[in-house]
Amino acid sequence: MSGLLALLDDVAALAKLAAAQVDDVAGQAAKVGAKAAGVVVDDAAVTPKYVTGLPAVREIPIVAKIARGSLYNKLVILLPAAMLLNAFAPWVLMPLLMIGGAYLCFEGAEKVLHVLYPKSDEHHAPETIDAAHLERERVAGAIKTDFILSAEIMTISLAAIEADSLWIEGVVLAAVAVGITLLVYGSVAVLVKADDMGLRMHQTGRLAATRALGLRIVNGMPSVMTFISTVGTAAMLWVGGSIVLHGLDELGWHAPYAWIHHAAEAAAHAVPAIAGAAAWIVTAGLDGFFGLALGFLLIPVVKYLIEPLAGLVRPGKSH
């Protein structure tokens, strides 16, 4: 009997330890996922364009295919690579993180440039193209784009994890990968079907209020998508600028990061009633301004140097 009681005590202790570990994983995953918010918003804003022009009945299957590809990118390719780098070459992570941050700045600045100087799209898909072939191309393109965004998400997440155990680090990273993928592509599925739902409400609603609400949803979706895209662009510039500035500080160039920190402290002291909000607004705004400036500097570098070099490596492939 004493042996059985001792065994039960051991089981109870293990259960408490497991519960504590689960709480630690959940808390870490929530905190780490918030660090990647900027990339997540942009991912959700970018994806709906891949179902534009395709039959409405294929929208959810296409989003599901992209989501499966995203999970494969994160769990099968990027998670093991990130763990190996963190274990054997941790010094590589900060430069990789800064490269990813610079990429976010470039993407955000390019979107701002397109708004300031809009250009008509001269490249149209051939009218005779097969819908199934177009769908395969769209899905493949979306998964390639997702790989870049997912790499940034996983690198940001890994840098933010605070865990002594390697397995907890891996579980947190996997939880973030699955959670962010479900959040992004669940939101995308809702967005791409919202206008269909609104149209159905408008056409078949029994009450006048239901029909009016459906019409408002249909008419409001373009504005909603524009708002999401704008927030995504701002988040990219903020997160990208913040990553690069933090990396420069870690590598020894402290002036830009310190100046922004002092400006945020001054704003907090100026309005003590909302000190936290004021400090965050100033920090995010200056990080975003830095990200936009860096992005504008990178646009000609990408256009006149990186893209031509990529064309030499893969002739016939466009950007």
C-alpha positions, 0 to 999 in steps of 0.5 A: 500500500505504501508503494502504491501511495508513493507511486500516486504521489509521483504521478501527482507530482508529474501531473503538476509539472506537466500542467506547469509546463503547459501553462509555460508553453501557452504563456510563451506562445501568446507572448511570442505570437504578439511579437510577430503581429506585424507580419501576421496582419500583412499575411492576412492582408496579402492572401485574399488577392490569390482567389480574385478572379476565380470561381467563388466555389473554389475560394475556401478550397484554395485558402485551405490548400495555401494553409496546408502549404503554410503549415508545411513551410513552418513545421517541416522546413522552418522549425527544424532549421530554426532550432538547428541554427539556434542550437549550433549557430545562434550568432546567425539568428540576429543577422537573419532577423535583420535581413527579414526586417529589411525585407519587411521595410522594402515590401512596406515601402514598395506598397507606399510607393505604389499608392503614391505613384499608381501604375496600371497592371500591364500583365494580364493572365491570358483569357483562354487560361484553364481555371484549374491551371490558374488555381495551381499557379495561384496556390504555388505563388501564395505558398512561395510568398508565405514561405518568406513571411513564415520565415520571418514569423518563425525567426521573430518568434524564436528570438522572443522565446524565453525557455531553458528547455530545448523541447519547450522551445520547440513546442512553443515554436510549433504552437505559434506556427499552428496558431498563427496559421489558423488565425491568418487563414481562418480570417482570410476564409471569413474575408473572402466569403463575407461578400457572398454571405452579405449577398445571400442575406440581401437576396434571401433575408426575410426581414428588411433589416437583414437585407439592408445589413447584407447590402452594407456588408457587400458595399463595405467589403472593399473598404474593409480590405483597403483598411486591412491592407493599410494596417498591414503596410503600417505594421510591416514598416513598424515591425521591420524598422523595430527589428533592424534598429534592435539588431543595430543596437545589439551589434554595437551601433546604439545611437538610433535605438537610444535616440528613439528610446529617449524620445519615447521617454520624453513623450511619456513624461510630457503626458503622464496620464497616458504615459504608456500609450504615448511612449508606444505611439512615439516608438512605433511611429519612429520605428515605422518612419525609419522602416519606410526610409530604409525601405525606400533606400532598398527599392533601387538596390532590389530593382537594379542589383538583386533582381538582375542577379536573380535573373542571371541565376534563374534566366527566364524567371521574373520577380 
